[in-house]
Every structure is written in structure tokens, then in C-alpha cells.
Amino acid sequence: MRAYRQFAGVYDRLMEEMPYPDWIRFMRECWERYGVPETVADLGCGTGSLAIPLAKSGFKVFGIDLSADMLSIARSKWDETPQQAIRPRAGSVRWLQQDMRDWELPEPVDAAISFCDCLNYLTEEEDVEAAFRAAYQGLKPGGVFLFDVHAPLTLRRYAEQQPFTLDERDVGYIWTSDLDAERLEIRHHLTIFARDESDREGRFIRFEEIHQQRAYEPDWLVTALRSAGFSRVDRYADFSMQEPSAESERLFFAAIK
């Protein structure tokens, strides 16, 4: 567990430049348009980088992830949150180890979110369809499911621009990618070097990580959402309320039950 906690710390360290405030801003703009929720399910919540700010803002959040280790880190971060940092209107978060393809709560929620390209990690169409059905079932009537995915263009650019490297005082990586152009599926191989904070001599630990993602055509995603039961699907791009273009890299969807 100690080794995984070191890795999870590296995960947050590597992800600290991710645009979490932009995701928060985008979902708030959507909620102003579709209805502000009280209860939110965060699917693929990871270490809680979105669930915790939402809970601190007063929302009742369910952080759902398949990884017990990620949830352990998220829970620790939440437990360390000062109570005075939580708004008085009963913000809370409950961490649940469940699969986003088959999750269930005691009662339906007002909104569900799944950001940071979590759905790209579902590499079979039937898995994406199952996730959409689960989201539909988990929402109240009129509820909104917000999520983003990498566009096919983005995976192609990863393959064209790799390898990627990082070399900092406490962490570094070598990142290569292989693309299956026919399936629009990419395999990322990361060799990560992280300073072991428990080692007095400052030695580094090496981690090997493999991540696979698949991109789906936007029209197919809309069709799958409607097949799951959603009555309305709106499309946006790159953290804006503008419709996607051929150059959009991150696609956003708002599906209304």
C-alpha cells in the first residue's frame, strides 16, 4: 500500500497542471443552462480532484471509481479538508467502489459527470453503451449527464507527436504511444521515476504504467446516448459552450434524461 500511495502522489503531481478549474467552470455553466443540481455522481472520480471541490462548494457528491486504491487516496484528501473550508449548506462526499458500467446508488441523483476522458478508457462499444445505460438509470427525470472524451484527432496527434518526456527534480517520465488507426485505439506506455520521500539518500522509484484508450466518432456517441434513453444530447468542445469543429480536441456532451 505504501508503494501505491507513492504512485498516487505522483499521479496527483503529474496531473496538477490539468485544467480542473476549467472542468468546474464548464459544469457550472451547463448547470446554469440545464438546472443546478443538489446531488452529483462523479464517475471515475480517481483521487477526488473534482469531487472534493464540488463537495466543498455545497453539493452532495458520490465519488465512484473502480480502484479501491484511488478511492483510499481520495478519502484521505477529503478527511484532511478543514471543516471551515466546506460551505455550510451541507456539502458532502461519499466514496464508492463501483464500475461506471454498472453503478447504483440508494436513490437517483440530479446530475452525473465523467470528466478527464474517463470514457475513453472503455475500449469496447458495448462497454460505453453499458456506461450510458447506467448513467440514464442513475439520474432523476430531467437530470443531466455531463462528460468529455478525446476526439479521434487527439489520439492521432498523440501518436504523431510522441515520445513525450518530463525531467524535474522530484519526478520524471518517458511516455511512448502506439496507435491502432483502424480501431482508433491507443496504447500509452509510461516509465515513471519518482523520488522516494522516505529514502534519506533521495533515491528514485521506477513505475511502469500502461494505459489504453479508444476514441469514438461523435455521431456514434450521440446515437448510443439516445439508445440508452436520453431525450436530448447537446455537444460542446474544448471547455467552451461552442459546438465542436473539425479541429476540436476534447469533446463535451450534455445528455438530458
N, C-alpha and C positions, 0 to 999 in steps of 0.2 A: 504493500500500500504506500510505503514511503516513496518508492521509486515512481509510482503513478502520480503521487501528489507533486513530485518534482516535475513530471511531464506536464501535468495540468497547469502548474505555474508557468511553465514555458509556453503552453498553449495561450494563456492569457497574455503573456509577454509578447508573443508573436502577433496576437490579434488586437493589441492595444491601439493600433493605428486604424483599425476597421471603423467605418463610419456609423457607430452605434447611435450617436445623436441624430444622424440623418434618418435612420430607421424609425426612431421615436417620433421625429417631426413628421415623417410621411404617414405613419399610422394615425397620428393625431389629426392630420389634415383629412385623412379618409374618414375617421370617426366623426369629424365635424360635418362631413357630407352624408354619411350613411346612418349616423346615430352613435352617440357616445355611450360606450358600454360600462357596466359595473363589474362584470366578470369576464376574464380573459384566459383562454388556454394558449400557452406558448408551447408549440410542438417542435421538438428538437431544441430544447432550451439550453442545452450544453451547460456551461458553468454559470448561467443566470445573468449574462450581461445585458439582456433586455428585460427579463422577468423582474429582476430586482429594482431597476429604475421605475418600472411600471407600478410595482407594489409600493415603493416609496412615495409615489405620486397619489396613492389612494385607491388603486384598483385592487380587486380581489383576483389574484393570479394563480393559475395552476401551471407549474413548470413541469413539462412532460418530456422525458428523454429515455432512450433505451439503455443508456450507460449508467450503471449504478455509481461508477467512479466519478463521472462528470457531475452527477447529482450530489455526491458527497461534497465536492468542492463548492458547488452552488449553495448547498445548505450551510456550509461553514461561512461563506461570504455573507449570507443573509443573517446568520446568527451574530456576526460581528458588526452588523449595521446598528449604529446608535439609534435608540428609540426616538430621540428628538429629530432624527432625520426623516421619520415617517410621518406623513401628514395625518392629522387627527381623524380623518374620515375613514378610519378602519382599513387602511391598506394592509394586505396580507399576501403571503405566497405559500402554497403547499406543493411539495416536490413529490412527483410520482414517477416510478419506473414503469413506463408503458411504451408500446410500439406505436408510432404515429399512424400505422396502417390499421390499428385495431385498439384505439384508446376509448376509455369510458370513464365518465365522472358521475357523481351521485345525482346530478341534475344538469340539464343543458346550460351552456354559457351564452353570453351575449355576443362574444367575438372570439375568433381563433386566429392566431398568427403563426407563421412559419417563415422566418427570415434567414439571411445568411446562406442562401442557396441550399437549405436542408433537403428540399425535394429532389435536387439533382443527384443526391446520394441513393435515390431509389432508381435502380438501373434496369428495371423491367416495367413495361407499360402496366401490367396488372397490379404491380405494387403501387404505382401512382394512382391508379383508379381506386384501389382499396383505401388509400390515404384520403382521397376526395370523398369517398362514401363515409368514412369515419368522421371527417370534418362536418359533413352535412348532418349526420346523425347527432353529433355533439353540440349543435347550435340550436338556439331557440328560433322560432319563426321570426324572420326579419333579421336574423344575425348575419354577421359578415365574416368571411374567411379571407384574410389578407396574407399573401405570400409572395416571395420573389424566387426567380430562378436565373441561372446563367443562360443567356441566349446562345444558340449554336455558334454564332460568330465569336463569342468569348472563348469557347473551348478551342476553336480553330486558332485563335490568337495565342492561347497558352502554348499550343503545340509549335507554332511558328517562332515564338519568342524565347522558349526555353533553351538552355537551362537558366535557372534563377539562383542567385546566391545571396547570403547575408553573412556579414562578418562584423560582429560587435563584441564588446568586452566580455559580456556575460552569456551570449548566445550566438549561434550561427547555424546556417543550414546550406545544403546543396539540394536543389529541387529540380528534378527532371520529369518530363511528361511524355507519354506515348498516346497518340490519338487513333482510335478506330473510326475513320472518317465515315464509313458506311452506317455504323450504329450511332455516330455522334457520341461516343463514349471515350472518356479519357482516364488514363491511369497515372496518378501522381506518385512519384517515389521521392520521399524526403529523408535525408540523413541529417539529423539534428544533433548539434553539440551544445550542451547546456552546462554552465558552471555548477558544480555540486556545492551548494552553500554550506553543507555540513562538513566538507573537506577543508581542513585548515590550510592545506597547500594550494587550494584553489583549482584543483583538477576538474576536468570536464567529464560529463557522462554523455555517451552517444546513444541516440534513439533512432530506430528505423521505423518510419511510418509509410504506409501505402494507403492512398485514398482513390476511390474510383467514383466518377461522376458521369452522368449521361444528360445530354441536353435534348429537349423535346421541342418540336415545332409548335409555335404559339397557337395555331389554329387547332392542333390536336388537343392541347391542354384545355382550350375553351370547350371543345366537343366533350371531353372527358368530364369536365365540371358540370356541364348541362346534363350529361347522362347520369351523374351522381344525384341530380335533383335540383341543383341551383337554378333559380329562375332568372338571374341576371348576372352577367360577367362583364366587368369593365377592365380595360388594360391600360397600364401606365408604364413608364420607363425611367430608369436611372434616377430614382428618388424624386421624380417630379410628377405633377399631375397631368403631364402631357402624354399623348398617345405614343406608342413605340414607332420607331423608324427602322430602316434597314441597318442603321449604324448603332442601334441601341445595344448595350452590353448586358444590362441587368433588367429583366422584365418583371413587372409587378402586376399582380392580379387581385381584383376585389370581387369575390363571389358572394352573392346575396341569397340566403335561404328564403 
